[in-house]
Amino acid sequence: MPKPLVISLLGSPQIVLNGSSLQFGSVKAIALLAYLATSGMLHDRAELAALLWPESDSKRGRGALRYTLSLLKKELGDGFLLINRRQIGMNPEANWTADVVALRRLLAPALGPENRLKNG
C-alpha cells in the first residue's frame, strides 16, 4: 500500500509522497497545493488564476494556472487533485494529510463553530 501524500506547511513547506520529497520547481505550485489542501473545497479556475497571478490578464493567468497544474500532476500523479474544466480541489477520498488541516481540527473545539473547517 502506498504511503500518503504528506503536506507540511508549518515551517518551510515540504511535500512528501511515498517517503520521497517532491520538488516542483515553482513556488506557485507549492502555493496552489497549499491553498487547495487547507481550504477543503473546490475553487473556480478563474478565482485561482486571479489569486495567484493578479498582475496577469485573464488569458495569461489561466495559462499560468494550466502550466502550474501540469507541474503538480507530474509530481503527484493521478488521484490527489480533482480537476475539471471549471473547478480544482483536493480529492477528499485520496490518501493525503496536511499538518495545518490536522492542527485546525484539533483546535476546532476551542475556537467555536464559526471557525471550524467545512470538512472538519
MOPAC internal coordinates of N, CA, C and O (Angstrom, degrees):
PM7 1SCF
backbone

  N    0.0000 0     0.00 0     0.00 0    0    0    0
  C    1.4576 1     0.00 0     0.00 0    1    0    0
  C    1.5224 1   109.20 1     0.00 0    2    1    0
  O    1.2310 1   119.60 1   -52.89 1    3    2    1
  N    1.3393 1   118.37 1   127.11 1    3    2    1
  C    1.4589 1   120.21 1  -179.50 1    5    3    2
  C    1.5189 1   111.28 1   -67.20 1    6    5    3
  O    1.2310 1   121.78 1   -32.61 1    7    6    5
  N    1.3317 1   114.20 1   147.39 1    7    6    5
  C    1.4548 1   120.19 1   176.88 1    9    7    6
  C    1.5226 1   109.04 1   -72.27 1   10    9    7
  O    1.2310 1   120.15 1   -19.42 1   11   10    9
  N    1.3440 1   117.31 1   160.58 1   11   10    9
  C    1.4639 1   119.27 1  -177.52 1   13   11   10
  C    1.5249 1   112.79 1   -74.66 1   14   13   11
  O    1.2310 1   122.21 1   -14.17 1   15   14   13
  N    1.3129 1   113.37 1   165.83 1   15   14   13
  C    1.4515 1   121.25 1   167.94 1   17   15   14
  C    1.5193 1   105.76 1   -78.83 1   18   17   15
  O    1.2310 1   120.15 1   -55.45 1   19   18   17
  N    1.3170 1   117.33 1   124.55 1   19   18   17
  C    1.4580 1   122.06 1  -178.75 1   21   19   18
  C    1.5261 1   108.08 1  -113.76 1   22   21   19
  O    1.2310 1   121.16 1   -60.51 1   23   22   21
  N    1.3271 1   115.39 1   119.49 1   23   22   21
  C    1.4631 1   122.16 1  -178.84 1   25   23   22
  C    1.5221 1   107.43 1  -109.02 1   26   25   23
  O    1.2310 1   120.57 1   -72.46 1   27   26   25
  N    1.3388 1   116.52 1   107.54 1   27   26   25
  C    1.4648 1   122.10 1  -179.52 1   29   27   26
  C    1.5228 1   108.52 1  -105.19 1   30   29   27
  O    1.2310 1   121.02 1   -63.94 1   31   30   29
  N    1.3223 1   115.66 1   116.06 1   31   30   29
  C    1.4670 1   120.83 1  -176.14 1   33   31   30
  C    1.5242 1   112.74 1  -115.69 1   34   33   31
  O    1.2310 1   120.25 1   167.49 1   35   34   33
  N    1.3174 1   117.12 1   -12.51 1   35   34   33
  C    1.4645 1   120.53 1   176.99 1   37   35   34
  C    1.5248 1   106.87 1   -80.26 1   38   37   35
  O    1.2310 1   120.36 1   -68.45 1   39   38   37
  N    1.3233 1   116.92 1   111.55 1   39   38   37
  C    1.4602 1   121.90 1  -169.71 1   41   39   38
  C    1.5200 1   108.11 1    95.28 1   42   41   39
  O    1.2310 1   120.34 1    22.90 1   43   42   41
  N    1.3025 1   116.96 1  -157.10 1   43   42   41
  C    1.4685 1   120.40 1   177.81 1   45   43   42
  C    1.5277 1   108.84 1   -67.24 1   46   45   43
  O    1.2310 1   119.91 1   -48.11 1   47   46   45
  N    1.3316 1   117.78 1   131.89 1   47   46   45
  C    1.4620 1   119.39 1  -179.34 1   49   47   46
  C    1.5268 1   111.94 1   -59.51 1   50   49   47
  O    1.2310 1   121.73 1   -44.14 1   51   50   49
  N    1.3273 1   114.29 1   135.86 1   51   50   49
  C    1.4558 1   120.48 1   176.02 1   53   51   50
  C    1.5178 1   107.90 1  -140.88 1   54   53   51
  O    1.2310 1   120.92 1   -50.37 1   55   54   53
  N    1.3196 1   115.85 1   129.63 1   55   54   53
  C    1.4549 1   122.80 1  -179.78 1   57   55   54
  C    1.5255 1   107.24 1  -117.00 1   58   57   55
  O    1.2310 1   120.58 1   -57.79 1   59   58   57
  N    1.3387 1   116.51 1   122.21 1   59   58   57
  C    1.4691 1   121.45 1  -176.31 1   61   59   58
  C    1.5251 1   109.18 1  -124.33 1   62   61   59
  O    1.2310 1   120.80 1   -48.32 1   63   62   61
  N    1.3228 1   116.07 1   131.68 1   63   62   61
  C    1.4602 1   122.49 1   177.73 1   65   63   62
  C    1.5170 1   108.40 1  -131.27 1   66   65   63
  O    1.2310 1   120.91 1   -52.93 1   67   66   65
  N    1.3206 1   115.87 1   127.07 1   67   66   65
  C    1.4681 1   121.23 1  -178.55 1   69   67   66
  C    1.5200 1   112.15 1    52.86 1   70   69   67
  O    1.2310 1   120.76 1  -143.15 1   71   70   69
  N    1.3292 1   116.15 1    36.85 1   71   70   69
  C    1.4560 1   121.83 1   177.11 1   73   71   70
  C    1.5174 1   115.43 1    81.30 1   74   73   71
  O    1.2310 1   119.53 1   179.75 1   75   74   73
  N    1.3171 1   118.51 1    -0.25 1   75   74   73
  C    1.4664 1   121.76 1  -179.60 1   77   75   74
  C    1.5190 1   110.76 1  -113.96 1   78   77   75
  O    1.2310 1   120.92 1   -43.90 1   79   78   77
  N    1.3335 1   115.84 1   136.10 1   79   78   77
  C    1.4646 1   120.94 1   176.27 1   81   79   78
  C    1.5172 1   109.64 1   -69.62 1   82   81   79
  O    1.2310 1   121.08 1   -44.31 1   83   82   81
  N    1.3186 1   115.53 1   135.69 1   83   82   81
  C    1.4612 1   120.96 1   178.45 1   85   83   82
  C    1.5224 1   109.81 1   -95.79 1   86   85   83
  O    1.2310 1   121.16 1   -37.13 1   87   86   85
  N    1.3206 1   115.38 1   142.87 1   87   86   85
  C    1.4607 1   122.35 1   176.93 1   89   87   86
  C    1.5203 1   107.71 1  -120.08 1   90   89   87
  O    1.2310 1   120.46 1   -64.19 1   91   90   89
  N    1.3138 1   116.72 1   115.81 1   91   90   89
  C    1.4631 1   120.53 1  -175.63 1   93   91   90
  C    1.5163 1   113.45 1   -91.69 1   94   93   91
  O    1.2310 1   119.74 1   160.99 1   95   94   93
  N    1.3139 1   118.11 1   -19.01 1   95   94   93
  C    1.4542 1   120.36 1  -178.62 1   97   95   94
  C    1.5112 1   113.31 1    71.37 1   98   97   95
  O    1.2310 1   120.43 1  -166.71 1   99   98   97
  N    1.3345 1   116.79 1    13.29 1   99   98   97
  C    1.4628 1   121.15 1  -178.40 1  101   99   98
  C    1.5197 1   110.06 1  -154.35 1  102  101   99
  O    1.2310 1   121.02 1   -55.14 1  103  102  101
  N    1.3098 1   115.66 1   124.86 1  103  102  101
  C    1.4668 1   120.58 1   176.39 1  105  103  102
  C    1.5266 1   109.84 1   -65.14 1  106  105  103
  O    1.2310 1   120.43 1   145.27 1  107  106  105
  N    1.3228 1   116.77 1   -34.73 1  107  106  105
  C    1.4699 1   120.57 1  -179.81 1  109  107  106
  C    1.5299 1   111.08 1   -65.72 1  110  109  107
  O    1.2310 1   119.80 1   146.59 1  111  110  109
  N    1.3229 1   117.99 1   -33.41 1  111  110  109
  C    1.4651 1   120.63 1   177.79 1  113  111  110
  C    1.5238 1   110.06 1   -64.67 1  114  113  111
  O    1.2310 1   120.55 1   136.64 1  115  114  113
  N    1.3145 1   116.55 1   -43.36 1  115  114  113
  C    1.4688 1   120.19 1   177.65 1  117  115  114
  C    1.5187 1   109.92 1   -65.88 1  118  117  115
  O    1.2310 1   120.00 1   138.59 1  119  118  117
  N    1.3248 1   117.60 1   -41.41 1  119  118  117
  C    1.4659 1   121.18 1   178.99 1  121  119  118
  C    1.5251 1   110.82 1   -62.51 1  122  121  119
  O    1.2310 1   120.24 1   137.43 1  123  122  121
  N    1.3208 1   117.14 1   -42.57 1  123  122  121
  C    1.4621 1   120.72 1   179.15 1  125  123  122
  C    1.5215 1   110.52 1   -64.09 1  126  125  123
  O    1.2310 1   119.80 1   133.59 1  127  126  125
  N    1.3239 1   117.99 1   -46.41 1  127  126  125
  C    1.4555 1   121.23 1   178.75 1  129  127  126
  C    1.5263 1   110.97 1   -61.26 1  130  129  127
  O    1.2310 1   120.07 1   137.60 1  131  130  129
  N    1.3161 1   117.48 1   -42.40 1  131  130  129
  C    1.4661 1   121.52 1   178.74 1  133  131  130
  C    1.5280 1   111.20 1   -62.63 1  134  133  131
  O    1.2310 1   120.60 1   136.20 1  135  134  133
  N    1.3061 1   116.46 1   -43.80 1  135  134  133
  C    1.4693 1   121.01 1   179.87 1  137  135  134
  C    1.5256 1   111.21 1   -63.30 1  138  137  135
  O    1.2310 1   120.74 1   134.06 1  139  138  137
  N    1.3152 1   116.18 1   -45.94 1  139  138  137
  C    1.4633 1   119.87 1  -179.87 1  141  139  138
  C    1.5250 1   111.34 1   -63.98 1  142  141  139
  O    1.2310 1   120.57 1   137.63 1  143  142  141
  N    1.3327 1   116.52 1   -42.37 1  143  142  141
  C    1.4612 1   120.54 1  -177.78 1  145  143  142
  C    1.5258 1   112.32 1   -68.22 1  146  145  143
  O    1.2310 1   120.11 1   141.86 1  147  146  145
  N    1.3183 1   117.39 1   -38.14 1  147  146  145
  C    1.4666 1   119.68 1  -175.82 1  149  147  146
  C    1.5204 1   113.19 1   -85.21 1  150  149  147
  O    1.2310 1   119.67 1   160.73 1  151  150  149
  N    1.3184 1   118.24 1   -19.27 1  151  150  149
  C    1.4610 1   119.54 1  -177.84 1  153  151  150
  C    1.5246 1   112.44 1   -80.88 1  154  153  151
  O    1.2310 1   120.39 1   147.51 1  155  154  153
  N    1.3255 1   116.85 1   -32.49 1  155  154  153
  C    1.4576 1   120.50 1   179.66 1  157  155  154
  C    1.5196 1   114.64 1    70.35 1  158  157  155
  O    1.2310 1   120.15 1  -154.01 1  159  158  157
  N    1.3210 1   117.32 1    25.99 1  159  158  157
  C    1.4677 1   119.83 1  -178.97 1  161  159  158
  C    1.5219 1   110.63 1  -150.66 1  162  161  159
  O    1.2310 1   121.14 1   -10.90 1  163  162  161
  N    1.3337 1   115.42 1   169.10 1  163  162  161
  C    1.4599 1   121.11 1   173.96 1  165  163  162
  C    1.5224 1   109.08 1   -82.77 1  166  165  163
  O    1.2310 1   121.11 1   -32.37 1  167  166  165
  N    1.3357 1   115.49 1   147.63 1  167  166  165
  C    1.4659 1   120.86 1   179.72 1  169  167  166
  C    1.5120 1   109.46 1  -127.50 1  170  169  167
  O    1.2310 1   120.78 1   -36.26 1  171  170  169
  N    1.3254 1   116.10 1   143.74 1  171  170  169
  C    1.4522 1   121.26 1   175.10 1  173  171  170
  C    1.5232 1   109.71 1   -66.78 1  174  173  171
  O    1.2310 1   121.06 1   -37.59 1  175  174  173
  N    1.3166 1   115.58 1   142.41 1  175  174  173
  C    1.4627 1   120.70 1   179.24 1  177  175  174
  C    1.5374 1   111.30 1   -58.20 1  178  177  175
  O    1.2310 1   120.68 1   137.61 1  179  178  177
  N    1.3192 1   116.31 1   -42.39 1  179  178  177
  C    1.4662 1   119.70 1  -178.64 1  181  179  178
  C    1.5289 1   111.08 1   -62.10 1  182  181  179
  O    1.2310 1   120.46 1   141.00 1  183  182  181
  N    1.3244 1   116.73 1   -39.00 1  183  182  181
  C    1.4722 1   121.29 1   178.01 1  185  183  182
  C    1.5263 1   110.79 1   -62.92 1  186  185  183
  O    1.2310 1   120.60 1   134.42 1  187  186  185
  N    1.3298 1   116.45 1   -45.58 1  187  186  185
  C    1.4621 1   120.35 1  -179.37 1  189  187  186
  C    1.5249 1   111.40 1   -65.69 1  190  189  187
  O    1.2310 1   120.34 1   139.10 1  191  190  189
  N    1.3178 1   116.95 1   -40.90 1  191  190  189
  C    1.4628 1   120.16 1   178.57 1  193  191  190
  C    1.5258 1   111.05 1   -62.48 1  194  193  191
  O    1.2310 1   120.36 1   136.84 1  195  194  193
  N    1.3189 1   116.91 1   -43.16 1  195  194  193
  C    1.4697 1   120.56 1   179.04 1  197  195  194
  C    1.5297 1   111.58 1   -67.43 1  198  197  195
  O    1.2310 1   120.39 1   144.55 1  199  198  197
  N    1.3150 1   116.87 1   -35.45 1  199  198  197
  C    1.4630 1   121.23 1   179.97 1  201  199  198
  C    1.5247 1   111.70 1   -68.22 1  202  201  199
  O    1.2310 1   120.45 1   134.48 1  203  202  201
  N    1.3259 1   116.74 1   -45.52 1  203  202  201
  C    1.4611 1   120.43 1  -174.84 1  205  203  202
  C    1.5222 1   114.39 1   -88.69 1  206  205  203
  O    1.2310 1   120.01 1   156.07 1  207  206  205
  N    1.3240 1   117.59 1   -23.93 1  207  206  205
  C    1.4671 1   121.56 1  -179.71 1  209  207  206
  C    1.5279 1   109.97 1  -131.10 1  210  209  207
  O    1.2310 1   119.76 1  -117.63 1  211  210  209
  N    1.3301 1   118.06 1    62.37 1  211  210  209
  C    1.4681 1   120.32 1  -176.00 1  213  211  210
  C    1.5252 1   113.40 1   -64.06 1  214  213  211
  O    1.2310 1   120.37 1   157.25 1  215  214  213
  N    1.3253 1   116.90 1   -22.75 1  215  214  213
  C    1.4604 1   120.63 1  -178.84 1  217  215  214
  C    1.5281 1   112.74 1   -80.66 1  218  217  215
  O    1.2310 1   120.49 1   168.65 1  219  218  217
  N    1.3177 1   116.66 1   -11.35 1  219  218  217
  C    1.4649 1   121.14 1  -176.50 1  221  219  218
  C    1.5192 1   111.47 1   -96.54 1  222  221  219
  O    1.2310 1   121.14 1   -27.61 1  223  222  221
  N    1.3302 1   115.42 1   152.39 1  223  222  221
  C    1.4598 1   118.31 1   172.53 1  225  223  222
  C    1.5297 1   108.35 1   -72.13 1  226  225  223
  O    1.2310 1   120.36 1    -7.30 1  227  226  225
  N    1.3072 1   116.92 1   172.70 1  227  226  225
  C    1.4593 1   122.10 1  -174.04 1  229  227  226
  C    1.5332 1   112.11 1   -57.92 1  230  229  227
  O    1.2310 1   120.33 1   134.94 1  231  230  229
  N    1.3271 1   116.97 1   -45.06 1  231  230  229
  C    1.4699 1   120.90 1  -177.41 1  233  231  230
  C    1.5282 1   111.24 1   -63.91 1  234  233  231
  O    1.2310 1   120.34 1   133.38 1  235  234  233
  N    1.3163 1   116.96 1   -46.62 1  235  234  233
  C    1.4695 1   120.35 1  -179.59 1  237  235  234
  C    1.5206 1   111.35 1   -68.31 1  238  237  235
  O    1.2310 1   120.30 1   141.13 1  239  238  237
  N    1.3285 1   117.03 1   -38.87 1  239  238  237
  C    1.4632 1   121.00 1   177.96 1  241  239  238
  C    1.5174 1   111.66 1   -61.44 1  242  241  239
  O    1.2310 1   120.77 1   136.86 1  243  242  241
  N    1.3194 1   116.13 1   -43.14 1  243  242  241
  C    1.4734 1   119.83 1   179.53 1  245  243  242
  C    1.5343 1   111.05 1   -68.87 1  246  245  243
  O    1.2310 1   120.45 1   145.23 1  247  246  245
  N    1.3129 1   116.74 1   -34.77 1  247  246  245
  C    1.4682 1   120.01 1   175.13 1  249  247  246
  C    1.5217 1   111.40 1   -64.91 1  250  249  247
  O    1.2310 1   120.77 1   137.17 1  251  250  249
  N    1.3284 1   116.12 1   -42.83 1  251  250  249
  C    1.4631 1   120.36 1   177.61 1  253  251  250
  C    1.5286 1   110.52 1   -63.92 1  254  253  251
  O    1.2310 1   120.40 1   142.53 1  255  254  253
  N    1.3225 1   116.83 1   -37.47 1  255  254  253
  C    1.4655 1   120.90 1   177.40 1  257  255  254
  C    1.5342 1   110.36 1   -64.68 1  258  257  255
  O    1.2310 1   119.90 1   135.74 1  259  258  257
  N    1.3128 1   117.80 1   -44.26 1  259  258  257
  C    1.4770 1   120.90 1   177.84 1  261  259  258
  C    1.5342 1   110.85 1   -59.10 1  262  261  259
  O    1.2310 1   120.88 1   135.77 1  263  262  261
  N    1.3153 1   115.92 1   -44.23 1  263  262  261
  C    1.4636 1   120.09 1   178.95 1  265  263  262
  C    1.5316 1   110.96 1   -62.67 1  266  265  263
  O    1.2310 1   120.75 1   135.29 1  267  266  265
  N    1.3173 1   116.17 1   -44.71 1  267  266  265
  C    1.4635 1   120.82 1  -179.49 1  269  267  266
  C    1.5241 1   111.02 1   -64.55 1  270  269  267
  O    1.2310 1   120.37 1   140.59 1  271  270  269
  N    1.3350 1   116.89 1   -39.41 1  271  270  269
  C    1.4638 1   120.09 1   175.41 1  273  271  270
  C    1.5274 1   111.13 1   -62.76 1  274  273  271
  O    1.2310 1   120.20 1   143.58 1  275  274  273
  N    1.3184 1   117.23 1   -36.42 1  275  274  273
  C    1.4666 1   119.65 1   178.76 1  277  275  274
  C    1.5317 1   110.42 1   -65.10 1  278  277  275
  O    1.2310 1   120.08 1   143.19 1  279  278  277
  N    1.3403 1   117.45 1   -36.81 1  279  278  277
  C    1.4650 1   120.68 1   176.08 1  281  279  278
  C    1.5247 1   110.73 1   -63.87 1  282  281  279
  O    1.2310 1   120.71 1   135.64 1  283  282  281
  N    1.3326 1   116.25 1   -44.36 1  283  282  281
  C    1.4618 1   120.19 1   179.08 1  285  283  282
  C    1.5231 1   111.26 1   -62.65 1  286  285  283
  O    1.2310 1   120.45 1   131.96 1  287  286  285
  N    1.3234 1   116.75 1   -48.04 1  287  286  285
  C    1.4623 1   120.57 1  -178.19 1  289  287  286
  C    1.5307 1   111.65 1   -63.48 1  290  289  287
  O    1.2310 1   120.42 1   144.92 1  291  290  289
  N    1.3214 1   116.80 1   -35.08 1  291  290  289
  C    1.4620 1   120.76 1   178.81 1  293  291  290
  C    1.5242 1   110.48 1   -62.48 1  294  293  291
  O    1.2310 1   120.03 1   137.50 1  295  294  293
  N    1.3217 1   117.56 1   -42.50 1  295  294  293
  C    1.4619 1   121.56 1  -178.23 1  297  295  294
  C    1.5266 1   112.74 1   -81.33 1  298  297  295
  O    1.2310 1   120.27 1   139.72 1  299  298  297
  N    1.3266 1   117.09 1   -40.28 1  299  298  297
  C    1.4653 1   121.15 1  -174.73 1  301  299  298
  C    1.5208 1   113.37 1   -84.45 1  302  301  299
  O    1.2310 1   120.03 1   151.76 1  303  302  301
  N    1.3112 1   117.54 1   -28.24 1  303  302  301
  C    1.4548 1   120.60 1  -173.08 1  305  303  302
  C    1.5245 1   109.82 1    78.90 1  306  305  303
  O    1.2310 1   121.00 1    13.93 1  307  306  305
  N    1.3182 1   115.69 1  -166.07 1  307  306  305
  C    1.4586 1   120.94 1  -177.78 1  309  307  306
  C    1.5209 1   111.39 1   -85.99 1  310  309  307
  O    1.2310 1   121.24 1   -26.74 1  311  310  309
  N    1.3201 1   115.23 1   153.26 1  311  310  309
  C    1.4561 1   120.90 1   169.42 1  313  311  310
  C    1.5072 1   116.69 1   106.77 1  314  313  311
  O    1.2310 1   119.08 1   153.14 1  315  314  313
  N    1.3192 1   119.36 1   -26.86 1  315  314  313
  C    1.4610 1   120.13 1  -177.34 1  317  315  314
  C    1.5249 1   112.99 1   -85.13 1  318  317  315
  O    1.2310 1   120.43 1   149.97 1  319  318  317
  N    1.3170 1   116.78 1   -30.03 1  319  318  317
  C    1.4531 1   120.99 1  -178.52 1  321  319  318
  C    1.5217 1   110.69 1  -108.02 1  322  321  319
  O    1.2310 1   120.95 1   -39.07 1  323  322  321
  N    1.3277 1   115.79 1   140.93 1  323  322  321
  C    1.4569 1   122.04 1   170.09 1  325  323  322
  C    1.5204 1   105.85 1  -100.76 1  326  325  323
  O    1.2310 1   120.86 1   -62.55 1  327  326  325
  N    1.3161 1   115.96 1   117.45 1  327  326  325
  C    1.4664 1   120.29 1  -176.25 1  329  327  326
  C    1.5185 1   108.53 1  -132.49 1  330  329  327
  O    1.2310 1   121.07 1   -53.00 1  331  330  329
  N    1.3225 1   115.56 1   127.00 1  331  330  329
  C    1.4582 1   119.99 1   170.81 1  333  331  330
  C    1.5248 1   107.92 1  -133.96 1  334  333  331
  O    1.2310 1   120.10 1     6.28 1  335  334  333
  N    1.2934 1   117.41 1  -173.72 1  335  334  333
  C    1.4714 1   120.62 1  -175.21 1  337  335  334
  C    1.5258 1   112.52 1   -64.46 1  338  337  335
  O    1.2310 1   119.91 1   156.28 1  339  338  337
  N    1.3267 1   117.78 1   -23.72 1  339  338  337
  C    1.4533 1   121.28 1  -175.79 1  341  339  338
  C    1.5243 1   114.79 1  -111.47 1  342  341  339
  O    1.2310 1   120.36 1   145.75 1  343  342  341
  N    1.3258 1   116.93 1   -34.25 1  343  342  341
  C    1.4590 1   119.54 1  -171.36 1  345  343  342
  C    1.5245 1   113.12 1  -131.31 1  346  345  343
  O    1.2310 1   122.09 1   -20.40 1  347  346  345
  N    1.3462 1   113.59 1   159.60 1  347  346  345
  C    1.4601 1   122.00 1   179.68 1  349  347  346
  C    1.5272 1   107.91 1  -140.44 1  350  349  347
  O    1.2310 1   120.55 1   -39.01 1  351  350  349
  N    1.3254 1   116.55 1   140.99 1  351  350  349
  C    1.4578 1   121.25 1   175.72 1  353  351  350
  C    1.5154 1   110.25 1  -166.26 1  354  353  351
  O    1.2310 1   120.95 1    -3.57 1  355  354  353
  N    1.3192 1   115.79 1   176.43 1  355  354  353
  C    1.4557 1   121.43 1   174.86 1  357  355  354
  C    1.5172 1   108.82 1   -83.48 1  358  357  355
  O    1.2310 1   120.53 1   -35.52 1  359  358  357
  N    1.3102 1   116.59 1   144.48 1  359  358  357
  C    1.4482 1   121.74 1   177.82 1  361  359  358
  C    1.5294 1   108.46 1   -79.66 1  362  361  359
  O    1.2310 1   119.69 1   -67.61 1  363  362  361
  N    1.3454 1   118.21 1   112.39 1  363  362  361
  C    1.4679 1   119.88 1  -177.65 1  365  363  362
  C    1.5304 1   112.91 1   -67.30 1  366  365  363
  O    1.2310 1   120.17 1   164.84 1  367  366  365
  N    1.3270 1   117.29 1   -15.16 1  367  366  365
  C    1.4646 1   120.82 1  -179.85 1  369  367  366
  C    1.5287 1   112.53 1   -92.69 1  370  369  367
  O    1.2310 1   119.90 1   172.04 1  371  370  369
  N    1.3237 1   117.79 1    -7.96 1  371  370  369
  C    1.4631 1   121.33 1   179.10 1  373  371  370
  C    1.5344 1   109.30 1   -78.28 1  374  373  371
  O    1.2310 1   121.30 1   -17.85 1  375  374  373
  N    1.3152 1   115.12 1   162.15 1  375  374  373
  C    1.4579 1   121.96 1  -178.05 1  377  375  374
  C    1.5331 1   109.75 1   -88.02 1  378  377  375
  O    1.2310 1   120.67 1   -95.78 1  379  378  377
  N    1.3362 1   116.33 1    84.22 1  379  378  377
  C    1.4597 1   121.24 1   179.07 1  381  379  378
  C    1.5228 1   109.98 1  -141.53 1  382  381  379
  O    1.2310 1   121.48 1   -25.74 1  383  382  381
  N    1.3173 1   114.77 1   154.26 1  383  382  381
  C    1.4640 1   121.84 1   176.14 1  385  383  382
  C    1.5206 1   108.62 1  -136.77 1  386  385  383
  O    1.2310 1   121.37 1   -26.48 1  387  386  385
  N    1.3277 1   114.99 1   153.52 1  387  386  385
  C    1.4667 1   121.46 1   174.67 1  389  387  386
  C    1.5227 1   107.46 1  -136.17 1  390  389  387
  O    1.2310 1   120.40 1   -51.37 1  391  390  389
  N    1.3270 1   116.84 1   128.63 1  391  390  389
  C    1.4614 1   120.20 1  -176.23 1  393  391  390
  C    1.5266 1   112.97 1   -60.24 1  394  393  391
  O    1.2310 1   119.92 1   144.04 1  395  394  393
  N    1.3204 1   117.76 1   -35.96 1  395  394  393
  C    1.4589 1   121.21 1   179.54 1  397  395  394
  C    1.5260 1   110.91 1   -65.29 1  398  397  395
  O    1.2310 1   120.16 1   139.42 1  399  398  397
  N    1.3183 1   117.30 1   -40.58 1  399  398  397
  C    1.4644 1   121.95 1   178.78 1  401  399  398
  C    1.5259 1   109.60 1   -65.45 1  402  401  399
  O    1.2310 1   120.28 1   136.22 1  403  402  401
  N    1.3321 1   117.08 1   -43.78 1  403  402  401
  C    1.4689 1   120.82 1   178.82 1  405  403  402
  C    1.5293 1   110.50 1   -62.47 1  406  405  403
  O    1.2310 1   119.99 1   137.78 1  407  406  405
  N    1.3214 1   117.62 1   -42.22 1  407  406  405
  C    1.4636 1   121.18 1   179.17 1  409  407  406
  C    1.5236 1   111.20 1   -64.16 1  410  409  407
  O    1.2310 1   120.41 1   136.57 1  411  410  409
  N    1.3248 1   116.82 1   -43.43 1  411  410  409
  C    1.4654 1   119.92 1   179.39 1  413  411  410
  C    1.5245 1   111.35 1   -63.40 1  414  413  411
  O    1.2310 1   120.09 1   142.99 1  415  414  413
  N    1.3339 1   117.43 1   -37.01 1  415  414  413
  C    1.4704 1   120.10 1   177.29 1  417  415  414
  C    1.5230 1   111.05 1   -65.03 1  418  417  415
  O    1.2310 1   120.63 1   139.81 1  419  418  417
  N    1.3316 1   116.41 1   -40.19 1  419  418  417
  C    1.4602 1   119.96 1   179.22 1  421  419  418
  C    1.5257 1   111.56 1   -67.64 1  422  421  419
  O    1.2310 1   120.36 1   145.63 1  423  422  421
  N    1.3166 1   116.92 1   -34.37 1  423  422  421
  C    1.4651 1   121.53 1  -179.34 1  425  423  422
  C    1.5260 1   113.83 1   -83.17 1  426  425  423
  O    1.2310 1   120.09 1   163.79 1  427  426  425
  N    1.3293 1   117.43 1   -16.21 1  427  426  425
  C    1.4700 1   122.12 1  -174.35 1  429  427  426
  C    1.5245 1   113.73 1   -51.90 1  430  429  427
  O    1.2310 1   118.35 1   135.64 1  431  430  429
  N    1.3343 1   120.75 1   -44.36 1  431  430  429
  C    1.4697 1   118.96 1  -179.54 1  433  431  430
  C    1.5319 1   113.07 1   -60.84 1  434  433  431
  O    1.2310 1   120.26 1   146.79 1  435  434  433
  N    1.3077 1   117.11 1   -33.21 1  435  434  433
  C    1.4593 1   120.14 1  -179.96 1  437  435  434
  C    1.5253 1   112.67 1   -79.95 1  438  437  435
  O    1.2310 1   120.21 1   155.66 1  439  438  437
  N    1.3358 1   117.20 1   -24.34 1  439  438  437
  C    1.4597 1   121.35 1  -176.08 1  441  439  438
  C    1.5180 1   113.30 1   -84.74 1  442  441  439
  O    1.2310 1   119.83 1   154.70 1  443  442  441
  N    1.3059 1   117.93 1   -25.30 1  443  442  441
  C    1.4562 1   120.76 1  -178.20 1  445  443  442
  C    1.5125 1   111.66 1    96.93 1  446  445  443
  O    1.2310 1   120.62 1   -14.36 1  447  446  445
  N    1.3364 1   116.43 1   165.64 1  447  446  445
  C    1.4679 1   121.20 1  -173.38 1  449  447  446
  C    1.5219 1   114.68 1   -64.08 1  450  449  447
  O    1.2310 1   119.10 1   149.97 1  451  450  449
  N    1.3075 1   119.33 1   -30.03 1  451  450  449
  C    1.4684 1   120.07 1  -177.55 1  453  451  450
  C    1.5237 1   112.84 1   -70.72 1  454  453  451
  O    1.2310 1   119.52 1   165.42 1  455  454  453
  N    1.3255 1   118.51 1   -14.58 1  455  454  453
  C    1.4562 1   122.07 1  -178.69 1  457  455  454
  C    1.5270 1   113.30 1  -108.54 1  458  457  455
  O    1.2310 1   119.69 1  -173.02 1  459  458  457
  N    1.3044 1   118.20 1     6.98 1  459  458  457
  C    1.4605 1   120.90 1  -178.10 1  461  459  458
  C    1.5164 1   111.05 1   -79.21 1  462  461  459
  O    1.2310 1   121.35 1   -28.57 1  463  462  461
  N    1.3383 1   115.03 1   151.43 1  463  462  461
  C    1.4669 1   121.24 1   176.49 1  465  463  462
  C    1.5148 1   110.27 1   -68.73 1  466  465  463
  O    1.2310 1   120.58 1   -29.41 1  467  466  465
  N    1.3087 1   116.50 1   150.59 1  467  466  465
  C    1.4644 1   120.93 1   176.46 1  469  467  466
  C    1.5224 1   111.24 1   -61.93 1  470  469  467
  O    1.2310 1   120.50 1   140.01 1  471  470  469
  N    1.3386 1   116.65 1   -39.99 1  471  470  469
  C    1.4611 1   121.00 1  -178.97 1  473  471  470
  C    1.5116 1   112.15 1   -96.22 1  474  473  471
  O    1.2310 1   119.57 1  -173.80 1  475  474  473
  N    1.3084 1   118.42 1     6.20 1  475  474  473
  C    1.4624 1   120.67 1  -174.37 1  477  475  474
  C    1.4373 1   109.68 1  -102.94 1  478  477  475
  O    1.2310 1   120.10 1   180.00 1  479  478  477

